[in-house]
Protein backbone atom coordinates (compact mmCIF):
# COMPACT_ATOMS: atom_id res chain seq x y z
CA UNK A 1 0.00 0.00 0.00
CA UNK A 2 1.24 3.50 -0.83
CA UNK A 3 2.09 5.78 2.10
CA UNK A 4 -0.56 8.44 2.67
CA UNK A 5 1.64 11.31 1.50
CA UNK A 6 2.56 9.46 -1.70
CA UNK A 7 -1.09 8.72 -2.46
CA UNK A 8 -2.01 12.36 -1.79
CA UNK A 9 0.73 13.50 -4.15
CA UNK A 10 -0.36 11.06 -6.86
CA UNK A 11 -3.98 12.24 -6.73
CA UNK A 12 -2.93 15.91 -6.86
CA UNK A 13 -0.73 15.21 -9.87
CA UNK A 14 -3.52 13.34 -11.65
CA UNK A 15 -5.96 16.20 -11.00
CA UNK A 16 -3.44 18.70 -12.38
CA UNK A 17 -2.96 16.44 -15.42
CA UNK A 18 -6.70 16.38 -16.18
CA UNK A 19 -7.26 19.05 -18.89
CA UNK A 20 -11.03 19.41 -18.46
CA UNK A 21 -10.98 20.96 -14.96
CA UNK A 22 -9.15 23.66 -13.03
CA UNK A 23 -7.84 21.82 -9.97
CA UNK A 24 -6.07 24.81 -8.44
CA UNK A 25 -8.75 25.18 -5.74
CA UNK A 26 -9.09 21.46 -4.93
CA UNK A 27 -7.53 20.06 -1.77
CA UNK A 28 -6.60 16.41 -1.26
CA UNK A 29 -6.07 14.41 1.92
CA UNK A 30 -5.31 10.68 2.15
CA UNK A 31 -5.53 8.20 4.98
CA UNK A 32 -5.27 4.41 4.70
CA UNK A 33 -6.27 4.49 1.04
CA UNK A 34 -9.27 6.78 1.57
CA UNK A 35 -8.97 10.08 -0.29
CA UNK A 36 -10.91 13.17 0.76
CA UNK A 37 -11.46 15.97 -1.74
CA UNK A 38 -12.18 19.51 -0.53
CA UNK A 39 -12.24 23.00 -1.99
CA UNK A 40 -14.37 24.43 -4.77
CA UNK A 41 -15.02 24.12 -8.50
CA UNK A 42 -17.15 26.04 -10.98
CA UNK A 43 -19.67 23.35 -11.95
CA UNK A 44 -21.22 20.09 -10.86
CA UNK A 45 -19.64 18.40 -13.88
CA UNK A 46 -16.18 19.50 -12.66
CA UNK A 47 -16.90 18.01 -9.24
CA UNK A 48 -17.89 14.69 -10.81
CA UNK A 49 -14.74 14.74 -12.95
CA UNK A 50 -12.54 15.36 -9.90
CA UNK A 51 -14.10 12.39 -8.12
CA UNK A 52 -13.65 10.17 -11.17
CA UNK A 53 -10.01 11.19 -11.55
CA UNK A 54 -9.28 10.51 -7.88
CA UNK A 55 -10.90 7.07 -8.11
CA UNK A 56 -8.68 6.21 -11.08
CA UNK A 57 -5.43 6.57 -9.12
CA UNK A 58 -3.80 3.29 -8.13
CA UNK A 59 -4.06 2.63 -4.41
CA UNK A 60 -7.27 4.62 -3.84
CA UNK A 61 -9.84 2.49 -1.98
CA UNK A 62 -12.55 5.13 -1.63
CA UNK A 63 -13.17 8.82 -2.30
CA UNK A 64 -14.99 11.22 0.03
CA UNK A 65 -16.28 14.15 -2.02
CA UNK A 66 -16.34 17.35 0.02
CA UNK A 67 -15.99 19.72 -2.94
CA UNK A 68 -18.47 22.59 -3.20
CA UNK A 69 -19.76 24.12 -6.43
CA UNK A 70 -19.47 27.91 -6.65
CA UNK A 71 -20.78 29.49 -9.82
CA UNK A 72 -19.12 32.70 -11.02
CA UNK A 73 -21.38 35.73 -10.66
CA UNK A 74 -22.00 36.11 -14.37
CA UNK A 75 -23.17 32.49 -14.59
CA UNK A 76 -25.70 32.66 -11.78
CA UNK A 77 -29.25 31.85 -12.82
CA UNK A 78 -32.48 32.75 -11.06
CA UNK A 79 -34.31 29.86 -9.42
CA UNK A 80 -37.35 30.55 -11.61
CA UNK A 81 -35.36 30.23 -14.83
CA UNK A 82 -33.51 27.19 -13.52
CA UNK A 83 -36.83 25.51 -12.68
CA UNK A 84 -38.13 26.18 -16.20
CA UNK A 85 -34.97 24.75 -17.76
CA UNK A 86 -35.03 21.68 -15.51
CA UNK A 87 -38.69 20.94 -16.25
CA UNK A 88 -38.18 21.34 -20.00
CA UNK A 89 -35.14 19.06 -19.93
CA UNK A 90 -37.02 16.33 -18.03
CA UNK A 91 -40.10 16.66 -20.23
CA UNK A 92 -38.02 16.02 -23.35
CA UNK A 93 -36.79 12.62 -22.10
CA UNK A 94 -39.20 9.74 -22.77
CA UNK A 95 -37.43 7.64 -20.11
CA UNK A 96 -38.52 10.03 -17.35
CA UNK A 97 -42.10 9.51 -16.00
CA UNK A 98 -42.56 13.22 -15.37
CA UNK A 99 -46.09 12.76 -14.04
CA UNK A 100 -44.57 10.98 -11.02
CA UNK A 101 -41.69 13.37 -10.38
CA UNK A 102 -41.81 16.81 -8.78
CA UNK A 103 -38.97 19.28 -8.71
CA UNK A 104 -38.14 22.15 -6.38
CA UNK A 105 -35.39 24.75 -6.77
CA UNK A 106 -33.68 26.83 -4.09
CA UNK A 107 -30.42 28.76 -4.36
CA UNK A 108 -29.43 26.91 -7.53
CA UNK A 109 -30.06 23.46 -6.02
CA UNK A 110 -32.68 21.27 -7.73
CA UNK A 111 -34.47 18.68 -5.59
CA UNK A 112 -36.24 15.80 -7.33
CA UNK A 113 -39.02 13.95 -5.46
CA UNK A 114 -41.44 11.21 -6.40
CA UNK A 115 -41.32 7.52 -7.28
CA UNK A 116 -40.45 5.42 -10.33
CA UNK A 117 -40.44 1.73 -11.23
CA UNK A 118 -36.85 1.39 -12.43
CA UNK A 119 -33.39 2.67 -11.55
CA UNK A 120 -32.77 3.69 -15.18
CA UNK A 121 -35.69 6.13 -14.90
CA UNK A 122 -34.17 7.77 -11.84
CA UNK A 123 -30.75 7.87 -13.51
CA UNK A 124 -32.25 9.41 -16.64
CA UNK A 125 -33.74 12.25 -14.58
CA UNK A 126 -30.47 12.90 -12.74
CA UNK A 127 -28.30 12.75 -15.86
CA UNK A 128 -30.64 15.09 -17.73
CA UNK A 129 -29.85 17.84 -15.21
CA UNK A 130 -26.12 17.13 -14.93
CA UNK A 131 -24.94 19.88 -17.30
CA UNK A 132 -27.86 22.28 -16.83
CA UNK A 133 -26.59 25.89 -16.98
CA UNK A 134 -26.75 27.61 -13.58
CA UNK A 135 -27.09 24.37 -11.62
CA UNK A 136 -25.18 24.16 -8.32
CA UNK A 137 -26.33 20.71 -7.24
CA UNK A 138 -29.07 18.07 -7.49
CA UNK A 139 -30.69 16.46 -4.46
CA UNK A 140 -32.10 13.03 -5.30
CA UNK A 141 -35.17 12.07 -3.27
CA UNK A 142 -36.71 9.81 -5.92
CA UNK A 143 -37.84 6.44 -4.57
CA UNK A 144 -38.06 3.19 -6.55
CA UNK A 145 -41.27 1.31 -5.73
CA UNK A 146 -41.68 -1.83 -7.86
CA UNK A 147 -43.60 -4.74 -6.23
CA UNK A 148 -41.04 -7.56 -6.54
CA UNK A 149 -40.25 -10.23 -3.92
CA UNK A 150 -36.80 -10.12 -2.27
CA UNK A 151 -36.09 -13.77 -3.14
CA UNK A 152 -36.73 -13.10 -6.82
CA UNK A 153 -34.44 -10.06 -6.70
CA UNK A 154 -31.63 -12.08 -5.11
CA UNK A 155 -31.88 -14.90 -7.64
CA UNK A 156 -31.99 -12.55 -10.62
CA UNK A 157 -28.90 -10.66 -9.44
CA UNK A 158 -26.97 -13.90 -8.85
CA UNK A 159 -27.96 -15.20 -12.29
CA UNK A 160 -27.03 -11.91 -13.97
CA UNK A 161 -23.61 -11.78 -12.27
CA UNK A 162 -22.92 -15.37 -13.34
CA UNK A 163 -23.51 -14.42 -16.99
CA UNK A 164 -21.01 -11.55 -16.97
CA UNK A 165 -17.41 -12.41 -17.80
CA UNK A 166 -16.12 -9.13 -16.35
CA UNK A 167 -17.09 -10.13 -12.80
CA UNK A 168 -15.92 -13.12 -10.78
CA UNK A 169 -19.39 -13.90 -9.44
CA UNK A 170 -18.10 -16.37 -6.84
CA UNK A 171 -16.21 -13.53 -5.15
CA UNK A 172 -19.31 -11.34 -4.77
CA UNK A 173 -21.90 -11.88 -2.03
CA UNK A 174 -25.46 -10.63 -2.47
CA UNK A 175 -27.88 -9.90 0.35
CA UNK A 176 -31.40 -8.57 -0.17
CA UNK A 177 -33.62 -7.07 2.52
CA UNK A 178 -36.87 -5.76 1.13
CA UNK A 179 -35.79 -3.78 -1.92
CA UNK A 180 -32.30 -2.95 -0.60
CA UNK A 181 -29.36 -4.91 -2.02
CA UNK A 182 -26.02 -5.18 -0.21
CA UNK A 183 -22.98 -6.32 -2.18
CA UNK A 184 -19.83 -7.51 -0.43
CA UNK A 185 -16.76 -9.59 -1.20
CA UNK A 186 -13.60 -8.78 -3.17
CA UNK A 187 -12.79 -7.88 -6.77
CA UNK A 188 -9.60 -6.90 -8.54
CA UNK A 189 -10.59 -3.51 -10.01
CA UNK A 190 -12.86 -0.47 -9.61
CA UNK A 191 -14.38 -1.31 -12.99
CA UNK A 192 -15.37 -4.78 -11.80
CA UNK A 193 -16.90 -3.27 -8.66
CA UNK A 194 -18.87 -0.80 -10.79
CA UNK A 195 -20.11 -3.53 -13.14
CA UNK A 196 -21.36 -5.57 -10.18
CA UNK A 197 -23.28 -2.56 -8.85
CA UNK A 198 -24.74 -1.73 -12.28
CA UNK A 199 -25.85 -5.34 -12.61
CA UNK A 200 -27.67 -5.18 -9.28
CA UNK A 201 -29.39 -1.95 -10.29
CA UNK A 202 -30.57 -3.51 -13.56
CA UNK A 203 -32.85 -5.94 -11.72
CA UNK A 204 -36.45 -4.76 -11.17
CA UNK A 205 -37.38 -4.40 -7.51
CA UNK A 206 -34.15 -2.74 -6.38
CA UNK A 207 -34.53 0.64 -4.67
CA UNK A 208 -31.01 0.92 -3.23
CA UNK A 209 -27.63 -0.75 -3.68
CA UNK A 210 -25.06 -0.61 -0.87
CA UNK A 211 -21.79 -1.55 -2.53
CA UNK A 212 -19.31 -2.77 0.10
CA UNK A 213 -17.18 -4.76 -2.34
CA UNK A 214 -13.48 -4.30 -1.61
CA UNK A 215 -10.97 -3.66 -4.39
CA UNK A 216 -7.78 -5.64 -3.71
HELIX and SHEET records of a PDB file:
HELIX    1   1 UNK A    4  UNK A   17  1                                  14    
HELIX    2   2 UNK A   44  UNK A   56  1                                  13    
HELIX    3   3 UNK A   73  UNK A   75  5                                   3    
HELIX    4   4 UNK A   79  UNK A   91  1                                  13    
HELIX    5   5 UNK A   98  UNK A  100  5                                   3    
HELIX    6   6 UNK A  119  UNK A  128  1                                  10    
HELIX    7   7 UNK A  150  UNK A  163  1                                  14    
HELIX    8   8 UNK A  169  UNK A  171  5                                   3    
HELIX    9   9 UNK A  190  UNK A  201  1                                  12    
SHEET    1   A 3 UNK A  26  UNK A  31  0                                        
SHEET    2   A 3 UNK A  34  UNK A  41 -1                                        
SHEET    3   A 3 UNK A  62  UNK A  65  1                                        
SHEET    1   B 3 UNK A  26  UNK A  31  0                                        
SHEET    2   B 3 UNK A  34  UNK A  41 -1                                        
SHEET    3   B 3 UNK A  68  UNK A  69  1                                        
SHEET    1   C 3 UNK A 101  UNK A 106  0                                        
SHEET    2   C 3 UNK A 109  UNK A 116 -1                                        
SHEET    3   C 3 UNK A 137  UNK A 144  1                                        
SHEET    1   D 3 UNK A 172  UNK A 177  0                                        
SHEET    2   D 3 UNK A 180  UNK A 187 -1                                        
SHEET    3   D 3 UNK A 208  UNK A 211  1                                        
SHEET    1   E 3 UNK A 172  UNK A 177  0                                        
SHEET    2   E 3 UNK A 180  UNK A 187 -1                                        
SHEET    3   E 3 UNK A 214  UNK A 215  1                                        
END                                                                             
